[in-house]
Amino acid sequence: MAHAHRTARYQHLLRQNPQHPAPSLTGRVTVANVREWKARSRAYDEARLRLGFVTATALQRANSALNLKPGTSRILTFARY
């Protein structure tokens, strides 16, 4: 299924139920399954963004791997051996 079709599908589902859950990774963890889950997740996020349910900043913060709050970053120093 193309990205545009996935996004349109999620927009339809989210209009009917704004609390529609995000796609989940089910079954065996394979490269193909993860790729499909990521594609569905991107379409779901884009649909939420287009419908105004979330801002781009909030979406980026929620999807960030580091999830740092502004002003909390720090420089780490490592011991030398």
C-alpha positions as CSV (number, residue, x, y, z in Angstrom):
1,M,0.0,0.0,0.0
2,A,1.4,3.4,-0.9
3,H,2.1,6.0,1.7
4,A,-0.6,8.4,0.5
5,H,-3.2,5.6,0.8
6,R,-2.0,4.7,4.3
7,T,-2.2,8.3,5.3
8,A,-5.7,8.7,3.9
9,R,-6.8,5.6,5.7
10,Y,-5.5,6.8,9.0
11,Q,-7.1,10.2,8.5
12,H,-10.4,8.5,8.0
13,L,-10.0,6.3,11.1
14,L,-8.8,9.2,13.2
15,R,-11.8,11.4,12.1
16,Q,-14.1,8.6,13.3
17,N,-12.1,8.0,16.5
18,P,-9.4,10.6,17.5
19,Q,-8.2,8.0,20.1
20,H,-7.5,5.4,17.5
21,P,-4.3,3.7,18.7
22,A,-1.0,3.9,16.9
23,P,0.2,0.9,14.8
24,S,1.9,-1.7,16.8
25,L,4.6,-4.2,15.9
26,T,3.0,-7.6,16.2
27,G,4.2,-11.1,15.3
28,R,7.8,-12.1,14.7
29,V,10.3,-9.3,14.5
30,T,11.7,-9.5,11.0
31,V,13.1,-6.9,8.7
32,A,9.9,-6.9,6.6
33,N,7.7,-6.6,9.6
34,V,9.7,-3.7,11.1
35,R,9.7,-2.0,7.7
36,E,5.9,-2.3,7.4
37,W,5.4,-1.1,11.0
38,K,7.6,1.9,10.4
39,A,5.7,2.8,7.2
40,R,2.3,2.5,9.0
41,S,3.7,4.6,11.9
42,R,4.9,7.3,9.5
43,A,1.5,7.4,7.8
44,Y,-0.3,7.5,11.2
45,D,1.9,10.4,12.4
46,E,1.4,12.3,9.2
47,A,-2.4,11.9,9.5
48,R,-2.3,13.2,13.1
49,L,-0.3,16.1,11.9
50,R,-2.6,16.9,9.0
51,L,-5.7,16.7,11.2
52,G,-4.1,19.1,13.7
53,F,-4.1,16.6,16.5
54,V,-0.4,17.2,17.2
55,T,2.2,19.8,16.3
56,A,5.4,19.0,14.4
57,T,7.4,19.9,17.5
58,A,5.4,17.6,19.8
59,L,5.6,14.8,17.2
60,Q,9.3,15.2,16.9
61,R,9.7,15.2,20.6
62,A,7.5,12.1,21.0
63,N,9.4,10.2,18.3
64,S,12.9,11.2,19.3
65,A,15.3,8.5,20.4
66,L,17.0,10.8,22.9
67,N,13.9,12.6,24.3
68,L,15.9,15.4,25.8
69,K,14.1,18.3,27.4
70,P,15.3,21.8,26.3
71,G,18.2,23.0,28.4
72,T,19.1,19.6,29.9
73,S,21.9,18.6,27.5
74,R,25.4,18.4,29.0
75,I,28.9,17.7,28.0
76,L,30.2,14.3,29.2
77,T,33.8,13.8,30.1
78,F,35.2,10.3,30.2
79,A,38.1,9.1,32.3
80,R,41.4,8.6,30.5
81,Y,43.2,5.3,31.0
